[in-house]
Amino acid sequence: MREVRAVAAGAGAVGRDAGGEVGANRHLATVLGSARVGRASSGSGHWRCTASCGRRRWSPTQLRRWDQRVREGRAVAAGSGAAERDVGGEVRAQRHFSYNAGISACEKGCQWQRALALLREMREAGVEPDVVSLGAGVSACEKGGQWQRALALLREAREATLEPNVISCSAGISACEKAKQWQRALALLSEMLEEVLEPNAISYSAGISACEKGGQWQRALALLSELWKARPDPTATSYNAGISACEKGEQWQGALALLREMWEVKLQPDVISYSAGISACEKGEQWHRALALLSEMWEAKLKRDVISYSAGISACEKGEQWQRALALLSEMWEANVEPNIISYSAGIRACDRVGQGQRAIWLLTATRDAKLESNVASFSDTLIIAMRR
């Protein structure tokens, strides 16, 4: 009975206000935008909304209410569909808005499956997805780590003679970046330029990060250079990806050059920037430069974390600077930064390299006291020390 009333209300609203807001479709927008953010497959039958990737559980009573709203929304959509024959484009635009709001809600709630389900439902209802619909779908797939589906939606948009916008293309590049598909990420960037669609800082940053994850530091730096030529204002994220690419490529000079450049263009390096730079110096056996960067972090009032400290300790270990390695470990405790197995392993190796076996054993005991999980590095350290006792 409620569904019948909903259909009647939807058709009535269309008849009363054919030239303005359509109440039925506004109701559908509310339903799709809030009620369909996602149902978890749990035995209790509760709903789980993951807006902003957080979690909230719904009671069985709330579940029944939301189910009813979804049924009513679909009934309203059906009523609006009948009215569309009389009103024409006005209602069609409202239905597009309703579905787009629902897909965007699913995208924000990290519900890529439901976003794609709504896209299918649009077609079944005779509503063709537009650029906004497909763009939100691409973004939902990107957040869900579904790079193949993201690219499929972009292809679908082109086949439907819809021109993807910068936002949807950037989401596709980001999806490829997360999946370590750097070639596909660069291909998308190239397609944007061919279509005279100007990539923005987000597009370039995702491409640079994709190259970094693929170990393509030269390409990462080339993209950073292109970003400057295009003048869309590089961000700290762009530079961080470039510094990380240099670090993975063992290019400590390039990493330090990018850090200096950040200051020159008045971009404040953050903890990620410095940590990647310190790690690059560690891999290049530049312990004194690694310690200098740690000091810069303190001067810039940046909180040094376990990653930056561990990279500094590893740099000291490679430079046979066991006193400095232990000093950094001590500094971590004083700063309430809990050392991890990497920090301890680097300290153990630093002591063992210069014959400080007793200190190495003491550090090994500290890892057990801290109940840290053992890994290959710490296990090999244990064997070395045991053999030298």
C-alpha positions in Angstrom: 0.0 0.0 0.0 2.8 2.4 0.8 4.4 1.8 -2.6 1.1 2.7 -4.3 0.9 5.9 -2.3 4.5 6.6 -3.2 3.8 6.2 -6.9 0.7 8.4 -6.7 2.7 11.1 -4.8 5.5 11.0 -7.4 3.1 11.4 -10.3 1.2 14.1 -8.5 4.3 16.1 -7.8 5.2 16.0 -11.4 1.8 17.2 -12.5 1.8 20.1 -10.0 5.3 21.3 -10.8 6.2 20.3 -14.3 8.5 23.3 -14.8 10.4 23.2 -11.4 11.6 20.9 -8.7 10.0 17.4 -8.9 9.2 16.2 -5.4 9.2 12.5 -6.4 12.7 12.7 -7.8 14.0 14.7 -4.9 12.8 11.9 -2.7 14.6 9.4 -4.9 17.8 11.5 -4.6 17.5 11.3 -0.8 16.9 7.6 -0.9 19.8 6.8 -3.3 22.1 9.3 -1.7 21.7 8.1 1.9 19.9 4.8 2.2 22.0 2.8 -0.3 25.5 3.4 1.0 25.9 -0.3 1.6 24.9 -3.5 3.3 27.6 -5.6 4.9 27.5 -9.3 4.5 27.3 -10.1 8.2 25.3 -12.8 9.9 23.5 -10.3 12.1 21.8 -8.6 9.2 22.9 -5.1 10.2 23.7 -2.4 7.7 27.2 -1.0 7.7 27.7 2.5 6.3 31.3 3.2 5.4 31.1 6.9 4.7 34.6 8.4 4.7 35.7 4.7 5.1 34.5 4.7 8.7 32.0 2.2 10.0 28.6 2.4 11.6 26.2 -0.4 12.4 22.4 -0.2 11.9 19.9 -2.0 14.2 17.3 -4.4 12.7 14.6 -1.7 13.2 16.7 0.8 11.2 17.3 -1.8 8.6 13.6 -2.3 8.0 13.1 1.4 7.7 15.9 1.8 5.2 14.6 -1.2 3.2 11.2 0.5 3.1 12.7 3.7 1.9 14.5 1.9 -0.9 11.3 0.2 -2.0 9.4 3.5 -1.9 12.2 5.2 -3.9 12.0 2.7 -6.6 8.3 3.0 -6.7 8.6 6.8 -7.0 11.1 6.3 -9.8 8.6 4.1 -11.6 5.9 6.7 -11.2 8.3 9.4 -12.4 9.1 7.2 -15.4 5.4 7.2 -16.4 5.1 10.9 -15.9 8.2 11.5 -18.0 6.1 10.7 -21.1 4.0 13.7 -20.4 6.6 16.1 -19.1 9.7 15.2 -21.1 13.2 16.4 -20.4 12.5 18.1 -17.1 11.8 14.8 -15.3 14.7 13.1 -17.1 17.1 15.7 -15.8 15.8 15.1 -12.3 16.2 11.4 -12.6 19.8 11.8 -13.8 20.4 14.0 -10.7 18.9 11.4 -8.4 21.0 8.5 -9.7 24.1 10.7 -9.9 23.6 11.6 -6.2 23.3 7.9 -5.3 26.4 6.9 -7.2 28.4 9.8 -5.6 27.2 8.7 -2.2 28.4 5.1 -2.9 31.8 6.5 -4.1 32.2 8.5 -0.9 31.3 5.5 1.1 33.8 3.3 -0.7 31.0 1.1 -2.1 32.2 0.4 -5.6 30.0 -2.6 -6.1 26.9 -0.6 -5.3 28.0 2.3 -7.5 28.3 -0.1 -10.5 24.9 -1.6 -9.5 23.3 1.8 -9.7 24.9 2.4 -13.1 23.3 -0.8 -14.3 20.0 0.1 -12.8 20.1 3.5 -14.6 20.3 1.7 -17.9 17.5 -0.7 -17.0 15.3 2.3 -16.1 16.0 3.9 -19.5 18.3 6.6 -18.0 21.6 6.8 -19.9 24.6 7.6 -17.6 26.2 10.9 -18.3 29.8 12.2 -17.6 28.9 12.8 -14.0 27.6 9.3 -13.5 30.5 7.5 -15.1 33.0 9.8 -13.4 31.6 9.0 -10.0 31.7 5.3 -10.9 35.4 5.6 -12.0 36.2 7.3 -8.7 34.4 4.6 -6.7 36.4 1.9 -8.5 39.6 3.8 -7.8 38.9 3.9 -4.1 38.0 0.2 -4.2 41.3 -0.8 -5.9 39.4 -1.9 -9.0 41.7 -0.4 -11.7 40.4 -2.7 -14.5 36.8 -1.6 -13.9 37.8 2.0 -13.7 39.5 1.8 -17.1 36.5 -0.1 -18.5 34.2 2.8 -17.4 36.5 5.3 -19.1 36.4 3.2 -22.3 32.6 3.0 -22.1 32.4 6.8 -21.8 34.4 7.3 -24.9 32.3 4.7 -26.8 29.2 6.5 -25.8 30.8 9.7 -27.2 31.0 11.2 -23.8 34.2 13.1 -23.1 35.7 12.1 -19.7 36.6 15.1 -17.7 39.9 15.8 -15.7 38.4 14.4 -12.5 37.4 11.0 -14.0 40.7 10.7 -15.9 42.7 11.6 -12.8 40.7 8.9 -10.8 41.6 6.4 -13.5 45.3 7.3 -13.3 45.2 7.0 -9.5 43.5 3.6 -9.8 46.4 2.4 -12.0 48.9 4.0 -9.6 47.5 2.0 -6.7 47.7 -1.2 -8.7 51.3 -0.5 -9.7 50.3 -0.2 -13.4 52.6 2.6 -14.3 52.5 2.0 -18.1 48.7 2.3 -18.1 48.9 5.4 -15.9 51.2 7.1 -18.4 49.0 5.9 -21.3 46.0 7.7 -19.7 48.0 10.9 -19.2 49.0 10.7 -22.9 45.4 10.2 -23.9 44.4 13.3 -21.9 46.9 15.4 -23.7 45.8 14.0 -27.1 42.2 14.9 -26.3 43.3 18.4 -25.4 42.2 17.7 -21.8 44.7 19.6 -19.6 46.0 17.3 -16.8 46.1 19.0 -13.4 48.4 18.6 -10.4 46.4 15.6 -9.2 46.7 13.8 -12.6 50.5 14.4 -12.7 51.0 13.5 -9.0 49.2 10.2 -9.5 51.4 9.5 -12.6 54.6 10.4 -10.8 53.5 8.1 -7.9 52.8 5.3 -10.4 56.3 5.6 -11.8 57.7 5.6 -8.3 56.0 2.4 -7.4 57.1 0.9 -10.7 60.8 1.8 -10.0 60.8 4.3 -12.9 62.6 7.2 -11.3 63.6 8.8 -14.6 60.0 8.9 -15.8 58.9 10.3 -12.5 61.3 13.2 -12.8 60.3 13.7 -16.4 56.7 14.0 -15.3 57.6 16.4 -12.5 59.4 18.6 -15.2 56.3 18.4 -17.4 54.2 19.5 -14.5 56.3 22.6 -14.1 56.0 23.4 -17.9 52.2 23.0 -17.7 52.1 25.4 -14.8 49.3 23.8 -12.7 51.2 24.5 -9.5 53.0 21.4 -8.3 52.0 20.3 -4.8 53.9 18.7 -1.9 52.3 15.4 -3.0 53.9 15.7 -6.4 57.4 16.3 -5.0 57.0 13.6 -2.4 56.3 11.1 -5.1 59.4 12.3 -7.0 61.6 12.1 -3.9 60.3 8.6 -3.2 61.0 7.6 -6.8 64.7 8.8 -6.4 64.9 6.9 -3.1 63.8 3.6 -4.8 66.2 4.3 -7.7 69.0 4.9 -5.2 69.4 8.4 -6.5 70.2 10.3 -3.3 71.5 13.4 -5.2 68.2 13.7 -7.0 66.2 13.3 -3.8 68.1 16.1 -2.1 67.8 18.3 -5.1 64.0 18.0 -5.0 64.0 18.7 -1.3 66.0 21.9 -1.9 63.7 22.8 -4.8 60.6 22.5 -2.5 62.1 25.2 -0.3 62.9 27.4 -3.3 59.3 27.3 -4.6 58.0 27.9 -1.1 56.6 24.4 -0.6 57.0 23.1 3.0 58.5 19.6 3.0 56.6 17.3 5.3 57.5 14.2 7.3 57.0 12.1 4.1 59.4 14.3 2.1 62.1 14.1 4.7 61.7 10.4 5.4 62.1 9.6 1.7 65.1 11.8 1.5 66.7 10.2 4.6 66.0 6.8 3.2 67.6 7.8 -0.1 70.7 8.9 1.8 70.8 5.7 3.7 70.7 3.7 0.5 73.5 5.9 -0.9 75.5 5.3 2.3 75.4 9.0 3.1 75.0 8.8 6.8 76.1 12.4 7.6 73.5 13.7 5.1 70.8 11.5 6.6 71.6 12.9 10.1 71.6 16.5 8.7 68.0 15.9 7.3 66.9 14.6 10.7 68.2 17.8 12.2 66.4 19.8 9.6 63.2 18.1 10.6 63.7 19.2 14.2 64.4 22.8 13.1 61.3 22.8 10.9 59.3 21.5 14.0 58.3 18.4 12.2 57.6 15.3 14.3 60.1 12.6 13.4 58.4 9.3 13.2 59.6 5.7 13.4 60.2 5.6 9.6 62.5 8.6 9.6 64.4 7.5 12.7 64.8 3.9 11.3 66.2 5.2 8.1 68.7 7.4 10.0 69.7 4.4 12.2 70.2 2.3 9.0 72.3 5.0 7.5 74.5 5.0 10.6 74.8 1.3 10.5 76.1 1.3 6.9 78.5 4.1 7.9 79.7 2.0 10.9 78.6 4.8 13.2 77.3 2.6 16.1 77.4 5.4 18.7 75.2 7.6 16.6 72.9 4.6 15.8 72.4 4.0 19.6 72.0 7.8 20.2 69.1 7.8 17.7 67.5 4.8 19.4 67.8 6.6 22.7 66.3 9.7 21.2 63.4 7.7 19.9 62.6 6.5 23.5 62.9 10.1 24.8 60.5 11.4 22.1 58.0 8.6 22.9 58.5 7.1 19.4 58.4 3.3 19.8 61.2 1.6 17.8 60.1 -1.2 15.6 62.0 -4.3 14.5 63.7 -2.4 11.6 65.0 0.2 14.1 66.4 -2.5 16.4 67.8 -4.7 13.6 69.7 -1.7 12.2 71.1 -0.9 15.7 72.1 -4.6 16.3 73.9 -4.7 13.0 75.6 -1.3 13.7 77.0 -2.7 17.0 77.9 -6.1 15.5 79.9 -4.5 12.6 82.4 -2.9 14.9 82.7 -5.7 17.5 80.2 -4.3 20.0 78.7 -7.7 20.6 77.5 -7.1 24.2 75.6 -4.0 23.1 74.1 -6.0 20.2 73.0 -8.7 22.6 71.4 -6.0 24.8 69.5 -4.6 21.9 68.3 -8.1 20.9 67.0 -8.6 24.5 65.2 -5.3 24.2 63.4 -6.5 21.1 62.2 -9.5 23.0 61.1 -7.4 26.0 59.2 -5.2 23.5 57.5 -8.3 22.2 58.2 -7.3 18.6 57.5 -9.8 15.9 60.5 -11.5 14.5 61.4 -11.2 10.8 64.2 -12.5 8.6 66.5 -9.6 9.4 66.3 -10.0 13.2 66.6 -13.8 12.9 69.9 -13.5 10.9 71.2 -11.0 13.5 70.4 -13.6 16.3 72.4 -16.2 14.4 75.4 -14.0 13.9 75.5 -13.0 17.6 75.0 -16.5 18.8 77.9 -17.7 16.6 80.2 -15.0 18.0 79.5 -15.7 21.7 
